[in-house]
Amino acid sequence: MVETRTALDNLDAIVDTPGIDGLFLGPSDLSIALSNGRTLDPLSKDVERELDRIVAAAQRAKKIAGSYCHSPERAVALAGRGMRFLAVMSDLALLRAGTAAAMKVLKGS
């Protein structure tokens, strides 16, 4: 998990550790760490910059780069940038989205 400045400072050492198969970005937690606790913004410029570093480090080591994605659209975007392991939405977010879609249909009939 790459969610702290310490993890970023040690990307190469982490990805080169035997038994480690990849790097996984926690974008919300990383945004908090990079802003010293001032901001929760998983799409911030700082997170976007570090995302590219994470992908590059994983690719150099022939490992997998992954990330949590708040939406399917974000997953597609990150796949296009080299992320290969994508956790799409939380279980609660999926339940809410499914319920909202069902309610929209039911209210329309």
C-alpha positions, 0 to 999 in steps of 0.5 A: 500500500502506498499511502504515505510519504514514507512509502513514496520515499521507499518505492524502489526498495518496496517494489524490489523486496522479494515476495512483493508482487506490486504497489497499490495506491490508496489515493485518499489516504495519500492525499491526506499525507501529501497535504499534511492532513489538510485535504482529502482529494484523491484526484489532487495534482499531487496524487496524480503526479505520484500515481505516475511514479508508482506506475513507473516504479512497478513497471521498472521492477516488472511488478503490478501497479494498482489503485482503489478507484471511486468509480468505473470511469476512474478505473478506465482512466487509470488502466489507460495510465498503466494501472493493472489491478483496480479495486472499483468502488466500495461495497457500500458505494456499489449497493447505493448505486444499485439501489439508486438505479432501481429506485429511479426505474421504480419511480418512473413506472 
